[in-house]
Amino acid sequence: MIALSLAEIAEILGGELRLHGADSADTVVDGTVDTDSREMTTGSIFVAKPGETTDGHRFVGVAAEAGAVLAVVEHPVDAAVSQIVVADAVQALADLARAVVARVRAGGGLRIVGITGSNGKTTTKNFLARILEAEGETVAPVRSYNNEVGAPLTMLRVTESTRYLVSEFGAAGPGSIARLAGLVEPDVVVVLMVGLAHAGGFGGIEATARAKSELVQAARSDGVAVLNLDDPRVWAMRDIATARGMRVVSFGQGSEADVRAEDVAVSATGTSSTVVHGEERIPLRLRVLGAHHVGNALAAIAAAEVLGVAVAEAVARLETVEIAERWRMQPMGGERVRIINDAYNASPDSMAAALRTLAQITAPGERTVAVLGAMSELGELAGEEHDRIGLLAVRLNIQRIVVVGPEARRLYLAAVGEGSWDSEAVHLPDQDAAFEYLRNELRDGDRVLVKSSNSVGLRHLGDRLGELFS
């Protein structure tokens, strides 16, 4: 974080400053900011956020012992550290992020990119960060820091020398992207796709589209909207952008896209395509598995080009990316049995894309095995969408379909109903049962996809299988 005095921080937060020891209102702090006491280092600021299972106020003392020099609290705590008492710790985090970014931006050197979409946010964020970090200091979220806590924590990593801030915005509900993106008013916004991820919490896909469009509305009026031409709901957002005076840049596989891909091919070692930009035709060989990642790469290339990075340079830097993110199409295992651990998250779109990738990368003589768990947050659409994935797995000729957990039973029943019987499809109650089954079932030449929503936790099963067959 940038250097601020305790008095300045208290003023920004509208809180009451309670000094400890030799501290004064003029004491300057510039350490990291976090809500996790385990992440504290010397000079850090600890934000005591009340949580669903525990309360950050219980760990103020622990944070101080670990090196924190300031705690932001909702009530005074008996701990050896200066404190600023606020009404709402999460709101205070947002207020501090807004102020810090505004001060850095006022210096004239900071450009801000905001990314949203039902799928692909984290991969695109990582792609764009890889491209931009060669241009100058780049701050981007760790993991999927895209909510009301994670997004401000990322923003607070900005310093006076930061050239690019790449923010990822998830939608917890209507208005959430507007609130988070409104903290920084991005110069460039990227909308990837509108799908059924979290649709149950929004009331349907059209409501999801409105939520994603909040990012375009939150951008600077002289900014640029990078939109997916292949997704009609995303492309419709160009009307919002142009009405606000923004420039629109398109990406996709359609012939009219400003940055487009042709000749997409998927293999066991990665994904290849040709990137077309004006008269340029540049081969792109991603090490990341899956044709769906080509769209994410195009979005990153288009955003980087807006920021002044030549398309050829962007492509060359993307080719150095080895995995999109841990637990996202992550290759594991060895030559005998290859595991693709893609169980950090799942929606109907990403589940279908992962299954198609599994089918595409499996050579003759090899066997496809899909280990599938539930897709969460689909609301009333959950039953039919699990049915659809079960049918797709059979129609792609996935040879073993291993369904884990009671919430995914309809996926199993749909696969059996479509003709996957005689042990081709099995339903197991939990991860331990699935691990024991797969330990005995998997054989040389198997290509195994592990896919579920994060809440199901099959990523840990994928790790265990990867270690077993490494």
C-alpha positions in Angstrom: 0.0 0.0 0.0 1.1 3.6 -0.4 2.4 5.4 2.7 -0.3 7.1 4.8 -0.4 8.4 8.3 -2.7 7.0 10.9 -4.6 10.2 10.9 -5.0 10.1 7.1 -6.3 6.6 7.2 -8.7 7.4 10.1 -10.0 10.4 8.0 -10.5 8.2 4.9 -12.4 5.6 7.0 -14.4 8.1 9.0 -13.3 6.2 12.1 -12.0 6.9 15.6 -8.2 6.6 16.0 -7.1 4.9 19.2 -3.3 5.1 19.5 -1.1 2.5 21.2 2.4 2.8 22.6 4.7 5.3 20.9 2.4 5.7 17.9 1.1 9.2 17.0 -1.4 10.5 14.5 1.6 11.3 12.2 2.9 7.7 12.3 3.2 6.5 8.7 2.2 2.9 7.6 2.7 1.4 4.2 2.5 -2.3 4.7 0.2 -4.9 3.3 -3.5 -5.0 4.1 -5.4 -8.2 4.8 -8.3 -9.7 6.7 -6.3 -12.9 7.5 -4.1 -12.7 10.6 -2.0 -15.5 9.2 -0.9 -13.2 6.3 0.5 -10.4 8.6 4.1 -9.3 8.3 5.9 -6.4 9.9 4.1 -3.2 9.2 0.8 -4.8 8.0 -2.7 -3.5 8.5 -5.2 -6.0 9.8 -8.9 -5.5 9.0 -11.0 -7.4 11.6 -13.9 -8.6 9.5 -16.8 -10.4 11.2 -17.4 -13.7 9.4 -19.9 -16.4 9.1 -17.9 -18.9 11.1 -15.6 -16.7 13.1 -14.9 -13.1 14.0 -11.7 -11.3 13.0 -11.8 -9.3 16.2 -10.7 -12.5 18.0 -7.4 -12.4 16.1 -6.4 -8.8 16.5 -3.8 -9.8 19.1 -2.5 -12.6 16.9 -2.1 -10.1 14.0 -0.3 -7.7 16.3 2.2 -10.4 17.4 2.8 -11.2 13.8 3.8 -7.6 13.0 0.6 -5.7 12.3 0.9 -2.0 13.3 -2.8 -1.1 12.8 -6.1 -2.8 13.2 -9.3 -1.7 11.7 -12.1 -2.8 14.0 -15.8 -2.4 14.6 -15.3 -2.2 18.3 -12.2 -1.6 20.5 -10.1 -4.7 21.2 -7.8 -5.3 24.1 -4.6 -5.8 22.1 -1.2 -4.1 21.8 -1.8 -2.3 18.5 -3.2 1.0 17.4 -6.8 0.7 16.2 -9.3 2.6 14.0 -12.9 2.0 15.1 -15.4 2.0 12.2 -19.0 1.1 11.8 -18.4 -1.5 9.1 -15.0 -3.1 8.5 -15.9 -4.4 5.0 -17.0 -0.9 3.9 -13.9 0.6 5.5 -11.8 -1.8 3.3 -13.6 -0.5 0.2 -13.2 3.1 1.3 -9.5 2.7 1.8 -9.1 0.9 -1.6 -10.9 3.7 -3.3 -8.8 6.4 -1.7 -5.5 4.6 -2.4 -6.2 3.9 -6.0 -7.4 7.5 -6.6 -4.2 8.9 -5.1 -2.0 6.7 -7.3 -4.1 7.4 -10.4 -3.8 11.1 -9.8 -0.1 10.7 -10.4 -1.0 9.9 -14.0 0.8 6.6 -14.5 -1.8 4.0 -13.5 -4.1 2.2 -16.0 -6.9 0.0 -14.7 -8.5 -3.0 -16.3 -11.7 -4.6 -15.0 -12.7 -8.1 -16.1 -16.0 -10.0 -15.6 -17.9 -12.9 -17.1 -19.7 -16.0 -16.1 -16.6 -18.1 -16.9 -13.0 -17.4 -17.7 -12.4 -14.3 -15.4 -9.4 -15.8 -13.5 -7.8 -17.3 -16.6 -8.2 -14.0 -18.6 -6.8 -12.1 -15.6 -3.8 -14.3 -15.5 -3.2 -14.1 -19.2 -3.5 -10.3 -19.2 -1.2 -10.0 -16.2 1.4 -12.1 -17.9 1.3 -9.8 -20.9 1.4 -6.5 -18.9 4.0 -7.4 -16.4 6.7 -7.1 -19.1 5.6 -3.5 -19.6 5.7 -2.4 -16.0 4.7 -3.2 -12.4 1.3 -5.0 -12.6 -1.0 -5.8 -9.7 -3.6 -8.6 -10.3 -5.6 -10.7 -7.9 -4.3 -13.8 -6.4 -6.5 -16.8 -7.0 -10.1 -15.5 -7.5 -10.0 -12.4 -5.3 -13.1 -10.9 -7.0 -15.6 -10.3 -4.3 -16.4 -7.5 -1.8 -13.2 -8.4 0.2 -10.9 -9.8 -2.4 -11.3 -7.0 -4.9 -10.4 -4.2 -2.4 -7.5 -6.2 -1.0 -6.1 -6.5 -4.6 -6.5 -2.7 -5.1 -4.7 -2.0 -1.9 -1.5 -3.7 -3.3 -1.1 -0.7 -5.6 1.9 1.6 -5.0 3.1 4.8 -6.6 5.2 2.6 -9.0 2.3 0.5 -10.2 1.6 0.9 -13.9 -1.3 -1.5 -14.3 -4.1 -2.7 -12.0 -6.0 -5.7 -13.3 -9.2 -6.3 -11.3 -11.5 -9.3 -11.5 -15.1 -8.7 -10.6 -17.6 -11.5 -9.6 -21.3 -10.9 -9.2 -22.7 -11.8 -5.8 -26.0 -10.3 -6.8 -27.4 -7.3 -8.7 -25.4 -4.2 -7.9 -22.3 -5.9 -6.6 -20.2 -5.4 -9.7 -21.3 -1.7 -9.9 -20.2 -1.2 -6.3 -16.8 -2.9 -6.7 -15.9 -1.5 -10.1 -17.2 1.9 -8.9 -14.3 2.0 -6.5 -11.8 2.4 -9.3 -13.7 3.3 -12.5 -11.6 1.1 -14.9 -10.1 2.6 -18.1 -10.6 -0.7 -19.9 -13.4 -3.2 -19.2 -13.6 -6.8 -20.5 -16.8 -8.8 -20.6 -16.2 -12.4 -21.5 -19.5 -14.2 -21.5 -22.9 -14.5 -20.0 -23.7 -18.0 -18.9 -25.6 -20.0 -16.3 -23.0 -19.8 -13.6 -24.8 -18.4 -10.5 -27.9 -17.9 -12.5 -30.0 -19.4 -9.7 -29.0 -16.5 -7.5 -30.0 -13.9 -10.1 -33.3 -15.1 -11.3 -32.2 -16.2 -14.8 -29.7 -15.5 -17.5 -31.1 -12.2 -18.5 -30.7 -10.9 -15.0 -27.1 -12.3 -15.1 -26.5 -10.3 -18.3 -27.7 -7.1 -16.6 -25.4 -7.8 -13.6 -22.4 -8.2 -16.0 -23.3 -5.0 -17.9 -22.7 -3.1 -14.6 -19.0 -3.2 -15.4 -19.5 -1.3 -18.6 -21.6 1.3 -16.8 -18.9 1.7 -14.1 -16.0 2.4 -16.5 -14.7 5.8 -17.3 -16.7 7.5 -20.0 -13.5 8.0 -22.0 -12.6 4.3 -21.6 -12.8 1.2 -23.8 -15.1 -1.8 -23.6 -13.6 -5.1 -24.9 -16.6 -7.3 -25.7 -17.1 -10.8 -26.9 -18.7 -10.7 -30.3 -19.6 -14.4 -30.2 -21.9 -13.9 -27.2 -25.1 -12.0 -28.2 -25.8 -10.9 -24.6 -22.3 -9.5 -24.2 -22.2 -7.9 -27.7 -25.5 -6.1 -26.8 -23.6 -4.2 -24.2 -21.9 -2.2 -26.9 -25.1 0.0 -26.9 -24.4 0.9 -23.2 -20.7 1.6 -24.0 -21.4 3.8 -27.1 -24.1 5.7 -25.3 -21.5 6.6 -22.7 -19.0 7.7 -25.3 -16.7 4.7 -24.9 -14.8 3.0 -27.7 -15.7 -0.6 -28.3 -13.2 -3.4 -29.3 -14.5 -6.8 -30.2 -12.9 -10.3 -29.9 -14.1 -13.7 -30.9 -14.1 -16.2 -33.7 -16.6 -14.3 -35.8 -15.2 -12.7 -39.0 -16.1 -9.2 -37.9 -14.2 -9.3 -34.6 -11.3 -6.8 -34.2 -9.2 -9.6 -32.7 -10.2 -13.0 -33.8 -9.0 -16.6 -33.9 -9.0 -19.1 -36.8 -7.9 -22.7 -37.1 -8.4 -23.6 -33.5 -7.0 -27.1 -32.6 -6.7 -28.9 -29.3 -4.2 -31.6 -28.4 -2.9 -33.2 -25.3 -0.1 -30.7 -25.1 -2.1 -27.5 -25.6 -4.3 -25.4 -27.8 -3.3 -23.8 -31.1 -4.9 -21.2 -33.3 -4.1 -18.2 -35.5 -4.7 -14.8 -34.1 -6.0 -12.3 -36.7 -5.7 -8.5 -36.1 -6.1 -6.4 -39.2 -3.5 -7.6 -41.7 -1.6 -9.5 -39.0 -1.9 -13.3 -38.8 0.1 -14.7 -35.9 0.2 -18.3 -34.7 -0.6 -18.8 -31.0 0.3 -22.0 -29.3 -1.1 -22.0 -25.8 0.2 -24.6 -23.3 -3.2 -24.4 -21.6 -5.7 -27.1 -22.5 -9.1 -26.4 -24.0 -10.5 -24.5 -27.0 -12.5 -22.3 -24.6 -9.3 -20.7 -23.4 -8.7 -19.3 -26.9 -11.5 -16.8 -26.2 -9.9 -15.9 -22.9 -6.6 -15.3 -24.7 -8.2 -13.2 -27.4 -9.8 -11.0 -24.7 -6.4 -10.5 -23.0 -4.7 -9.7 -26.3 -7.4 -7.2 -27.2 -7.2 -5.5 -23.8 -3.4 -5.4 -24.0 -3.5 -3.9 -27.5 -5.8 -1.1 -26.2 -3.1 -0.4 -23.6 -0.4 -0.2 -26.3 1.1 -3.7 -26.4 1.6 -5.0 -29.9 -0.4 -8.1 -30.7 2.7 -10.1 -31.6 4.3 -9.3 -28.3 1.1 -10.3 -26.4 1.0 -13.6 -28.3 4.6 -14.4 -27.5 4.1 -13.7 -23.8 0.9 -15.9 -23.6 2.9 -18.8 -25.0 4.9 -18.8 -21.8 1.9 -19.5 -19.6 2.0 -23.1 -18.4 -1.3 -23.4 -16.6 -4.2 -21.0 -16.4 -4.4 -21.4 -12.6 -4.2 -24.1 -10.0 -7.2 -26.5 -10.4 -8.2 -25.0 -13.7 -7.5 -27.5 -16.5 -4.3 -28.4 -14.6 -2.4 -31.4 -16.0 -1.3 -33.8 -13.3 -0.3 -37.5 -13.1 2.2 -39.0 -15.5 2.5 -40.7 -18.8 0.6 -43.8 -17.7 -2.5 -41.9 -16.4 -3.0 -38.3 -17.1 -5.3 -36.2 -14.8 -6.9 -32.9 -15.7 -7.9 -31.3 -12.5 -10.5 -28.6 -13.4 -12.5 -28.7 -10.2 -12.1 -25.2 -8.9 -15.4 -24.2 -10.3 -18.1 -25.5 -12.6 -21.1 -24.2 -14.6 -23.0 -25.8 -17.4 -20.8 -23.9 -20.0 -17.4 -24.7 -18.4 -18.5 -28.3 -17.7 -19.4 -28.8 -21.3 -16.2 -27.2 -22.5 -14.1 -29.4 -20.2 -15.8 -32.6 -21.4 -15.3 -31.6 -25.1 -11.6 -31.0 -24.3 -11.3 -34.4 -22.7 -12.8 -36.0 -25.9 -10.5 -33.9 -28.2 -7.2 -34.7 -26.5 -7.7 -38.5 -26.1 -5.9 -40.5 -28.8 -7.0 -43.8 -30.2 -6.3 -46.6 -27.7 -6.6 -44.3 -24.8 -9.7 -44.2 -22.5 -11.7 -41.2 -21.4 -12.8 -41.0 -17.8 -14.9 -38.1 -16.4 -15.1 -37.7 -12.7 -17.9 -35.3 -12.1 -19.5 -33.6 -9.2 -22.4 -31.1 -8.8 -22.7 -27.7 -10.3 -23.8 -25.3 -7.6 -25.9 -22.1 -7.6 -28.1 -23.0 -10.5 -31.4 -22.7 -8.6 -34.4 -24.1 -10.4 -32.2 -24.9 -13.4 -30.1 -27.4 -11.5 -32.0 -30.5 -12.5 -32.2 -29.9 -16.2 -28.6 -28.7 -16.5 -27.3 -31.8 -14.7 -29.4 -33.8 -17.1 -27.9 -32.0 -20.0 -24.3 -32.6 -18.9 -25.0 -36.3 -18.4 -26.4 -36.6 -21.9 -23.4 -34.7 -23.3 -20.9 -37.0 -21.6 -22.5 -40.0 -23.2 -22.8 -38.3 -26.7 -19.1 -37.4 -26.5 -18.5 -41.2 -26.0 -16.8 -40.6 -22.6 -16.1 -44.2 -21.7 -16.2 -44.0 -17.9 -18.5 -41.5 -16.1 -17.9 -41.4 -12.4 -20.4 -39.2 -10.6 -19.6 -38.2 -7.0 -22.0 -37.0 -4.4 -25.8 -37.0 -3.9 -26.3 -33.5 -5.4 -25.0 -34.8 -8.8 -27.2 -38.0 -8.9 -29.4 -36.6 -11.7 -26.3 -36.3 -13.9 -25.7 -40.1 -13.3 -29.3 -41.0 -14.0 -29.3 -39.0 -17.2 -26.1 -40.7 -18.4 -27.6 -44.1 -17.7 -30.8 -43.2 -19.4 -28.9 -42.1 -22.5 -27.2 -45.6 -22.7 -24.2 -45.5 -20.4 -24.8 -48.7 -18.4 -22.9 -51.9 -17.5 -20.5 -50.0 -15.2 -19.8 -47.3 -17.9 -21.4 -44.9 -15.4 -21.2 -45.2 -11.7 -22.5 -43.1 -8.8 -20.4 -42.9 -5.6 -21.4 -41.2 -2.4 -18.2 -39.2 -1.6 -14.6 -38.4 -2.5 -13.1 -41.3 -0.5 -15.3 -43.8 -2.2 -14.4 -42.3 -5.6 -10.7 -42.4 -4.8 -10.9 -46.1 -3.8 -12.9 -46.9 -6.9 -10.6 -45.0 -9.2 -7.4 -46.4 -7.7 -8.5 -49.8 -8.8 -10.3 -48.8 -12.0 -7.8 -46.5 -13.7 -5.3 -48.1 -16.1 -2.5 -47.2 -18.4 -3.6 -44.9 -21.2 -6.5 -43.3 -19.3 -7.2 -39.6 -19.6 -9.1 -38.4 -16.6 -11.1 -35.2 -16.1 -12.0 -34.1 -12.6 -14.7 -31.4 -12.6 -17.1 -29.9 -10.1 -18.1 -26.7 -8.4 -15.7 -25.4 -5.8 -18.1 -26.2 -3.0 -18.0 -29.9 -3.8 -14.3 -30.0 -3.3 -13.4 -32.5 -6.0 -10.2 -30.5 -6.6 -8.8 -32.4 -3.6 -9.7 -35.7 -5.2 -7.9 -34.5 -8.3 -4.8 -33.7 -6.3 -4.9 -37.2 -4.7 -5.2 -38.9 -8.1 -2.4 -36.7 -9.5 -0.1 -37.7 -6.7 -1.1 -41.4 -7.0 -0.2 -41.6 -10.7 2.7 -39.2 -10.8 
